[in-house]
Amino acid sequence: MPKLLHKLKVPLIGIELPEVSLPEIPPKPPKLDERQVEALRFAAMDDISDVFPFVGDIGSDLAFAELKKKLTPDEYEKFVEENKLLPSFLATVKTFAGKA
C-alpha cells in the first residue's frame, strides 16, 4: 500500500497524527468457490434476461430462484439489500467481497 504520510508527532501541542495510506488499486478480486461462481452465473442470467420482454421475466424468475438456493440465509439477506440499488451481478459480487 503506498503511504502518503508517515506517522507524525507534533511535540509542541501534543498531537499525534496517524499514518495515511491509499488502498491497493486495483483491488484484488475475492477468492470464490464453486458455489459462489454458480451464484454469480445465475445473477448474470437474471440481469441479462431482463432485456427480453415476457420470456425474460420467466427466465429472470427462474434465475432468481436458483440464486436464492445458492446463497446462505445471511448472504441472501445482504444480497437483497444490495440488489435494491445495484443489478443482481454487482449485488452478488458485493455480497461475496464483504466476506473476503
C-alpha positions, 0 to 999 in steps of 0.5 A, spaced: 500 500 500 503 506 498 503 511 504 502 518 503 504 520 510 508 517 515 506 517 522 507 524 525 508 527 532 507 534 533 511 535 540 509 542 541 501 541 542 501 534 543 498 531 537 499 525 534 497 524 527 496 517 524 499 514 518 495 515 511 495 510 506 491 509 499 488 502 498 491 497 493 488 499 486 486 495 483 483 491 488 484 484 488 478 480 486 475 475 492 477 468 492 470 464 490 468 457 490 464 453 486 458 455 489 459 462 489 461 462 481 454 458 480 451 464 484 454 469 480 452 465 473 445 465 475 445 473 477 448 474 470 442 470 467 437 474 471 440 481 469 441 479 462 434 476 461 431 482 463 432 485 456 427 480 453 420 482 454 415 476 457 420 470 456 425 474 460 421 475 466 420 467 466 427 466 465 429 472 470 424 468 475 427 462 474 434 465 475 432 468 481 430 462 484 436 458 483 440 464 486 436 464 492 438 456 493 445 458 492 446 463 497 446 462 505 440 465 509 445 471 511 448 472 504 441 472 501 439 477 506 445 482 504 444 480 497 437 483 497 439 489 500 444 490 495 440 488 489 435 494 491 440 499 488 445 495 484 443 489 478 443 482 481 451 481 478 454 487 482 449 485 488 452 478 488 459 480 487 458 485 493 455 480 497 461 475 496 467 481 497 464 483 504 466 476 506 473 476 503 
